[in-house]
């Protein structure tokens, strides 16, 4: 929608619009370098979309493969209230890591405030379960920023935001209770994951034993971890490339 007022045009962007796509839309006259970067962005976006569809087809053909899709909901500033006095007393952000498991078609929510780490919440409760012992391969894929192609998670986030729109939320505990009250008629099944002290492990000290410089984590699109070769990591920077296997080296000890 374009609004023209006093010879000025104001363009209202759609929700969750991609930054690069929005910049290209507003700046029609761009340099050759910017045009080339945008074309590369569109190619990566298309490849990510095709790869996501392959995963959906894989699960239909092979029921032994599970697909977990996850994304982070926009931080919620708490307490959330429609009262102006309470609105200006917002002190901290509450995060919600939302995951969809296609095996049972459930939405899992993991909520924490801004003093905890995301990796512990995302992985530990799953790796400690009995079912995790049967897993032979973990494939981790990353979509193009702004173009995740994760419709299941987008639907869940839209549902949560719509339900909480006019709610007064004073604490993370109330937030958890409200999410669990989302009507079943909305055809989305939500579950909450409550972490216990025993679920927290120190992965940072373990990872410090190895060096990961050979893996371009800022560019990588696909990572593969195999149980039979746990020290080898396969990766590629594009879904069009072949996988490269790298064995992280041991970190050199420095005596101070």
C-alpha positions as a Markdown table, in Angstrom:
| # | Residue | x | y | z |
|---|---|---|---|---|
| 1 | Unk | 0.0 | 0.0 | 0.0 |
| 2 | Unk | 1.4 | 3.4 | -1.0 |
| 3 | Unk | 0.2 | 6.5 | 0.9 |
| 4 | Unk | 0.9 | 9.9 | -0.8 |
| 5 | Unk | 0.9 | 12.9 | 1.5 |
| 6 | Unk | 2.6 | 16.3 | 0.8 |
| 7 | Unk | 4.3 | 14.8 | -2.3 |
| 8 | Unk | 6.0 | 12.1 | -0.2 |
| 9 | Unk | 5.4 | 8.4 | -0.7 |
| 10 | Unk | 5.4 | 6.1 | 2.3 |
| 11 | Unk | 5.6 | 2.4 | 1.5 |
| 12 | Unk | 4.3 | -0.1 | 4.0 |
| 13 | Unk | 6.3 | -3.3 | 3.8 |
| 14 | Unk | 4.7 | -6.6 | 4.3 |
| 15 | Unk | 5.5 | -8.5 | 7.5 |
| 16 | Unk | 8.8 | -10.4 | 7.7 |
| 17 | Unk | 10.1 | -8.9 | 4.4 |
| 18 | Unk | 13.6 | -9.7 | 3.3 |
| 19 | Unk | 16.1 | -6.9 | 3.9 |
| 20 | Unk | 17.9 | -7.4 | 0.6 |
| 21 | Unk | 14.7 | -7.7 | -1.4 |
| 22 | Unk | 13.2 | -4.6 | 0.2 |
| 23 | Unk | 16.4 | -2.6 | -0.5 |
| 24 | Unk | 16.4 | -3.7 | -4.1 |
| 25 | Unk | 12.7 | -2.8 | -4.4 |
| 26 | Unk | 13.2 | 0.7 | -3.1 |
| 27 | Unk | 16.5 | 1.4 | -4.9 |
| 28 | Unk | 15.8 | 0.7 | -8.5 |
| 29 | Unk | 18.9 | 2.5 | -9.7 |
| 30 | Unk | 21.7 | 0.3 | -8.2 |
| 31 | Unk | 25.3 | -0.3 | -9.1 |
| 32 | Unk | 26.4 | -3.3 | -11.0 |
| 33 | Unk | 27.9 | -4.9 | -7.9 |
| 34 | Unk | 24.7 | -4.5 | -6.0 |
| 35 | Unk | 22.7 | -6.0 | -8.9 |
| 36 | Unk | 25.1 | -9.0 | -9.0 |
| 37 | Unk | 24.8 | -9.5 | -5.2 |
| 38 | Unk | 21.0 | -9.4 | -5.4 |
| 39 | Unk | 21.0 | -11.9 | -8.3 |
| 40 | Unk | 23.1 | -14.3 | -6.2 |
| 41 | Unk | 20.8 | -13.8 | -3.3 |
| 42 | Unk | 17.8 | -14.8 | -5.5 |
| 43 | Unk | 19.7 | -17.9 | -6.7 |
| 44 | Unk | 20.4 | -19.0 | -3.1 |
| 45 | Unk | 16.8 | -18.3 | -2.2 |
| 46 | Unk | 15.5 | -20.5 | -5.0 |
| 47 | Unk | 18.0 | -23.3 | -4.1 |
| 48 | Unk | 16.9 | -23.2 | -0.5 |
| 49 | Unk | 13.3 | -23.4 | -1.5 |
| 50 | Unk | 14.0 | -26.5 | -3.7 |
| 51 | Unk | 16.0 | -28.1 | -0.9 |
| 52 | Unk | 13.2 | -27.6 | 1.6 |
| 53 | Unk | 10.7 | -29.3 | -0.7 |
| 54 | Unk | 13.1 | -32.2 | -1.1 |
| 55 | Unk | 13.1 | -32.7 | 2.6 |
| 56 | Unk | 9.3 | -32.8 | 2.7 |
| 57 | Unk | 9.3 | -35.4 | -0.1 |
| 58 | Unk | 12.0 | -37.4 | 1.7 |
| 59 | Unk | 9.8 | -37.8 | 4.8 |
| 60 | Unk | 6.8 | -39.0 | 2.7 |
| 61 | Unk | 9.0 | -41.6 | 1.0 |
| 62 | Unk | 11.0 | -42.7 | 4.1 |
| 63 | Unk | 9.3 | -42.7 | 7.5 |
| 64 | Unk | 12.6 | -43.4 | 9.3 |
| 65 | Unk | 13.7 | -39.8 | 8.5 |
| 66 | Unk | 12.5 | -37.1 | 10.8 |
| 67 | Unk | 12.6 | -33.4 | 9.8 |
| 68 | Unk | 12.8 | -30.8 | 12.5 |
| 69 | Unk | 12.2 | -27.2 | 11.4 |
| 70 | Unk | 13.0 | -24.4 | 13.9 |
| 71 | Unk | 13.2 | -20.7 | 14.1 |
| 72 | Unk | 13.3 | -18.0 | 16.8 |
| 73 | Unk | 10.2 | -15.9 | 17.4 |
| 74 | Unk | 10.6 | -12.2 | 17.7 |
| 75 | Unk | 11.7 | -11.3 | 21.2 |
| 76 | Unk | 8.7 | -10.5 | 23.5 |
| 77 | Unk | 9.3 | -7.5 | 25.9 |
| 78 | Unk | 7.8 | -8.3 | 29.3 |
| 79 | Unk | 5.7 | -7.3 | 31.0 |
| 80 | Unk | 3.4 | -6.9 | 28.0 |
| 81 | Unk | 0.4 | -4.8 | 28.8 |
| 82 | Unk | -2.0 | -2.3 | 27.1 |
| 83 | Unk | -1.7 | 0.0 | 30.0 |
| 84 | Unk | 0.8 | 2.8 | 29.2 |
| 85 | Unk | 2.3 | 2.9 | 32.7 |
| 86 | Unk | 3.1 | -0.8 | 32.5 |
| 87 | Unk | 4.3 | -0.5 | 28.9 |
| 88 | Unk | 7.2 | 1.8 | 29.9 |
| 89 | Unk | 8.2 | -0.6 | 32.7 |
| 90 | Unk | 9.3 | -3.3 | 30.3 |
| 91 | Unk | 12.6 | -4.6 | 31.6 |
| 92 | Unk | 13.7 | -7.8 | 29.7 |
| 93 | Unk | 13.1 | -9.8 | 26.6 |
| 94 | Unk | 11.6 | -13.3 | 26.5 |
| 95 | Unk | 12.7 | -15.6 | 23.7 |
| 96 | Unk | 10.8 | -18.5 | 22.1 |
| 97 | Unk | 12.6 | -21.1 | 20.0 |
| 98 | Unk | 9.8 | -22.8 | 18.0 |
| 99 | Unk | 10.4 | -26.2 | 16.4 |
| 100 | Unk | 8.1 | -28.3 | 14.3 |
| 101 | Unk | 8.5 | -32.1 | 14.1 |
| 102 | Unk | 6.9 | -33.6 | 11.1 |
| 103 | Unk | 6.6 | -37.1 | 12.6 |
| 104 | Unk | 3.8 | -36.1 | 15.0 |
| 105 | Unk | 3.1 | -32.7 | 13.5 |
| 106 | Unk | 3.5 | -30.9 | 16.8 |
| 107 | Unk | 4.9 | -27.5 | 17.6 |
| 108 | Unk | 7.5 | -27.4 | 20.4 |
| 109 | Unk | 8.2 | -24.1 | 22.3 |
| 110 | Unk | 11.3 | -23.5 | 24.4 |
| 111 | Unk | 11.1 | -20.2 | 26.3 |
| 112 | Unk | 13.9 | -18.4 | 28.2 |
| 113 | Unk | 14.9 | -14.9 | 29.2 |
| 114 | Unk | 17.8 | -12.9 | 27.9 |
| 115 | Unk | 20.4 | -14.4 | 30.4 |
| 116 | Unk | 20.4 | -18.0 | 29.1 |
| 117 | Unk | 22.0 | -19.7 | 26.0 |
| 118 | Unk | 20.1 | -20.9 | 23.0 |
| 119 | Unk | 22.2 | -24.0 | 22.2 |
| 120 | Unk | 21.4 | -25.6 | 25.5 |
| 121 | Unk | 17.7 | -25.2 | 25.0 |
| 122 | Unk | 17.8 | -26.3 | 21.3 |
| 123 | Unk | 19.7 | -29.5 | 21.6 |
| 124 | Unk | 20.2 | -31.0 | 25.1 |
| 125 | Unk | 16.7 | -32.3 | 25.9 |
| 126 | Unk | 16.6 | -34.1 | 22.5 |
| 127 | Unk | 20.1 | -35.7 | 22.8 |
| 128 | Unk | 19.3 | -37.0 | 26.3 |
| 129 | Unk | 16.2 | -38.9 | 25.1 |
| 130 | Unk | 16.1 | -42.6 | 24.4 |
| 131 | Unk | 15.1 | -42.1 | 20.8 |
| 132 | Unk | 18.3 | -40.2 | 20.1 |
| 133 | Unk | 20.4 | -43.4 | 20.5 |
| 134 | Unk | 18.9 | -44.7 | 17.3 |
| 135 | Unk | 19.9 | -41.7 | 15.2 |
| 136 | Unk | 22.8 | -42.4 | 12.8 |
| 137 | Unk | 23.0 | -39.1 | 10.9 |
| 138 | Unk | 22.1 | -35.5 | 11.7 |
| 139 | Unk | 21.8 | -33.1 | 8.7 |
| 140 | Unk | 21.7 | -29.4 | 9.4 |
| 141 | Unk | 20.6 | -27.0 | 6.7 |
| 142 | Unk | 20.4 | -23.2 | 6.7 |
| 143 | Unk | 18.1 | -21.2 | 4.5 |
| 144 | Unk | 18.9 | -17.8 | 3.0 |
| 145 | Unk | 18.5 | -15.0 | 5.5 |
| 146 | Unk | 15.0 | -13.5 | 5.1 |
| 147 | Unk | 13.9 | -16.4 | 2.9 |
| 148 | Unk | 13.7 | -19.4 | 5.3 |
| 149 | Unk | 10.9 | -21.3 | 3.5 |
| 150 | Unk | 9.8 | -22.7 | 6.8 |
| 151 | Unk | 6.0 | -22.3 | 6.5 |
| 152 | Unk | 5.3 | -24.6 | 9.5 |
| 153 | Unk | 7.1 | -22.2 | 11.8 |
| 154 | Unk | 5.7 | -19.1 | 10.2 |
| 155 | Unk | 2.2 | -20.4 | 10.8 |
| 156 | Unk | 3.0 | -21.2 | 14.4 |
| 157 | Unk | 4.5 | -17.7 | 15.1 |
| 158 | Unk | 1.5 | -16.1 | 13.4 |
| 159 | Unk | -0.9 | -18.1 | 15.5 |
| 160 | Unk | 1.0 | -17.2 | 18.8 |
| 161 | Unk | 1.1 | -13.5 | 17.9 |
| 162 | Unk | -2.6 | -13.4 | 17.0 |
| 163 | Unk | -3.6 | -15.1 | 20.2 |
| 164 | Unk | -1.4 | -12.9 | 22.5 |
| 165 | Unk | -2.3 | -9.7 | 20.7 |
| 166 | Unk | -4.7 | -8.3 | 23.4 |
| 167 | Unk | -3.3 | -10.3 | 26.4 |
| 168 | Unk | -1.7 | -8.8 | 29.5 |
| 169 | Unk | 1.5 | -10.8 | 30.1 |
| 170 | Unk | 3.4 | -10.1 | 33.3 |
| 171 | Unk | 6.0 | -12.9 | 33.3 |
| 172 | Unk | 7.4 | -15.8 | 31.3 |
| 173 | Unk | 5.3 | -18.2 | 33.3 |
| 174 | Unk | 2.1 | -16.5 | 32.2 |
| 175 | Unk | 3.3 | -16.5 | 28.7 |
| 176 | Unk | 3.8 | -20.3 | 28.8 |
| 177 | Unk | 0.3 | -20.8 | 30.2 |
| 178 | Unk | -1.3 | -18.7 | 27.6 |
| 179 | Unk | 0.5 | -20.5 | 24.7 |
| 180 | Unk | -0.8 | -23.8 | 26.0 |
| 181 | Unk | -4.4 | -22.3 | 26.0 |
| 182 | Unk | -4.3 | -21.7 | 22.2 |
| 183 | Unk | -7.6 | -23.4 | 21.0 |
| 184 | Unk | -7.3 | -26.8 | 19.4 |
| 185 | Unk | -9.7 | -25.6 | 16.7 |
| 186 | Unk | -6.8 | -23.7 | 15.3 |
| 187 | Unk | -5.4 | -27.0 | 14.1 |
| 188 | Unk | -2.0 | -26.5 | 15.7 |
| 189 | Unk | -0.8 | -28.6 | 18.6 |
| 190 | Unk | 1.6 | -26.8 | 21.0 |
| 191 | Unk | 3.9 | -28.3 | 23.7 |
| 192 | Unk | 6.2 | -26.6 | 26.1 |
| 193 | Unk | 9.7 | -27.9 | 27.0 |
| 194 | Unk | 10.7 | -27.4 | 30.7 |
| 195 | Unk | 14.4 | -27.6 | 31.3 |
| 196 | Unk | 15.8 | -29.1 | 34.5 |
| 197 | Unk | 19.2 | -28.4 | 36.0 |
| 198 | Unk | 20.5 | -31.8 | 35.0 |
| 199 | Unk | 19.8 | -31.0 | 31.3 |
| 200 | Unk | 22.5 | -28.4 | 31.2 |
| 201 | Unk | 25.9 | -29.5 | 29.9 |
| 202 | Unk | 29.1 | -27.5 | 29.2 |
| 203 | Unk | 29.6 | -27.8 | 25.5 |
| 204 | Unk | 31.9 | -24.8 | 25.3 |
| 205 | Unk | 34.8 | -26.5 | 27.2 |
| 206 | Unk | 34.4 | -29.6 | 25.0 |
| 207 | Unk | 34.5 | -27.6 | 21.7 |
| 208 | Unk | 37.6 | -25.7 | 22.9 |
| 209 | Unk | 39.6 | -28.9 | 22.3 |
| 210 | Unk | 39.2 | -28.6 | 18.6 |
| 211 | Unk | 39.8 | -26.0 | 15.9 |
| 212 | Unk | 37.0 | -25.2 | 13.4 |
| 213 | Unk | 38.8 | -22.7 | 11.2 |
| 214 | Unk | 38.5 | -24.9 | 8.1 |
| 215 | Unk | 34.6 | -24.7 | 8.2 |
| 216 | Unk | 33.2 | -21.4 | 7.0 |
| 217 | Unk | 30.3 | -21.2 | 9.5 |
| 218 | Unk | 29.2 | -17.8 | 8.3 |
| 219 | Unk | 28.7 | -19.1 | 4.7 |
| 220 | Unk | 27.9 | -22.8 | 5.2 |
| 221 | Unk | 24.4 | -24.0 | 4.0 |
| 222 | Unk | 24.6 | -27.7 | 4.9 |
| 223 | Unk | 26.3 | -29.6 | 7.7 |
| 224 | Unk | 26.3 | -33.4 | 8.2 |
| 225 | Unk | 27.3 | -35.3 | 11.4 |
| 226 | Unk | 27.6 | -39.1 | 11.3 |
| 227 | Unk | 27.7 | -41.4 | 14.3 |
| 228 | Unk | 30.1 | -43.8 | 12.6 |
| 229 | Unk | 32.6 | -40.9 | 11.9 |
| 230 | Unk | 31.9 | -38.5 | 14.8 |
| 231 | Unk | 35.1 | -36.5 | 14.3 |
| 232 | Unk | 34.3 | -35.8 | 10.6 |
| 233 | Unk | 32.1 | -32.9 | 9.6 |
| 234 | Unk | 30.7 | -32.8 | 6.0 |
| 235 | Unk | 29.7 | -29.3 | 4.7 |
| 236 | Unk | 29.0 | -27.2 | 1.6 |
| 237 | Unk | 28.5 | -23.5 | 1.0 |
| 238 | Unk | 25.8 | -24.0 | -1.6 |
| 239 | Unk | 23.1 | -26.7 | -2.2 |
| 240 | Unk | 24.5 | -27.0 | -5.7 |
| 241 | Unk | 28.0 | -28.0 | -4.5 |
| 242 | Unk | 29.3 | -31.5 | -3.5 |
| 243 | Unk | 29.8 | -32.2 | 0.2 |
| 244 | Unk | 33.3 | -31.7 | 1.6 |
| 245 | Unk | 34.5 | -33.7 | 4.6 |
| 246 | Unk | 36.7 | -32.0 | 7.1 |
| 247 | Unk | 38.2 | -33.4 | 10.3 |
| 248 | Unk | 38.7 | -30.6 | 12.9 |
| 249 | Unk | 42.2 | -30.5 | 14.3 |
| 250 | Unk | 43.1 | -30.4 | 17.9 |
| 251 | Unk | 43.6 | -27.0 | 19.5 |
| 252 | Unk | 47.2 | -26.2 | 20.4 |
| 253 | Unk | 47.7 | -25.8 | 24.1 |
| 254 | Unk | 49.4 | -22.7 | 25.2 |
| 255 | Unk | 51.2 | -22.7 | 28.6 |
| 256 | Unk | 51.0 | -19.4 | 30.3 |
